[in-house]
Amino acid sequence: MKKGFLLAQLLCLCVLLCACAPRAAEPVKPDEAQLTVVGFSQVGAESDWRLGNTSSMVQAFSAENGYRLILEDAQQKQEKQITAIRNFINQGVDYIVLAPTTENGWDTVLSEARAAGIPVILVDRRIEVEDESLFTCWVGSDFRREGDTAARWMEENLPETLRIVHLQGNIGSSAQIGRTEGLMAALQKHPGWELVFQAPGDFTQAKGQELIESLLREKTAFDVIYSENDNMAYGAIDALKAAGLTPGRDVSILSFDASAAALRLVLSGEINLDVECNPLHGPRVRAIIEQLRRGETPAKYTYVDETSFDAENLTEGIIVQRGY
Ligand code: AHR
């Protein structure tokens, strides 16, 4: 009898202890209605840079951080971005973030966003509009400076007589415009530099490879490939290797973005210079939105600090810490 009573008391104690014991911290589910809604119109998924950029935005605008991100991939088509922005307006999002495909053609749809009272933040590439008050601010890279950096490296490291192949990004995008301008300005200054080929490779590996393969088939001779992003450089490298050439030695390769995979190729000598273009804009855009929510005015234009890498300054440690 006594034993049974004791057992019952022990059981009660256990139940009580379990009820009072602190539980393993469970994530607090954010209240959907409290989340700030951000519509993000992304260019596409054409490059490693772009994938790094999307994932930076998704991480920055998580529910844990108080946001609901509506992500629309435009597959490199401006019409799709215009439709996405109109959808964001209809959905009544709190903020629109636009990574524009090209610089022109935004006046009408951004006027619609303004009429709906939705601030528009631009990220990565820039736009040309009649009225700059159509967007709140921009954060991204100085693409012309990137082009000048690559051209300066060529001046300092390559012979005065050069046959150059130029793989361009999407025509009309700021990344293409700035990087092309850098090369064109340098060509003016160097009579020994000859542009033997120039064509858009759409920032994709497949197109970069296709263009170089066709040049090799036609037996076009060249010394340098100026590739306006890493993915086109990867394609070019594959084409050169398939033709029995050694990239970085038989043909010098200059590229842009400096993603981890490309920096490995700088270390192995297949890419001679990679100019950094940093895609980790998520925290930057979130900081802008937080400024706006506090009633502050962010800077109209914010350039990200960037550098360039060649065999002289690149280390394994830099690659490990890349983040894209
Ligand atoms: O606008 C940035 C450019 O777009 C990157 O260099 C390229 O890789 C991307 O697709």
Residues whose N, C-alpha, C, O or C-beta is under 5 A from the ligand:
A	BS01	AHR	E46 S47 W49 R50 D124 R125 A175 F203 E228 N229 D257 C277
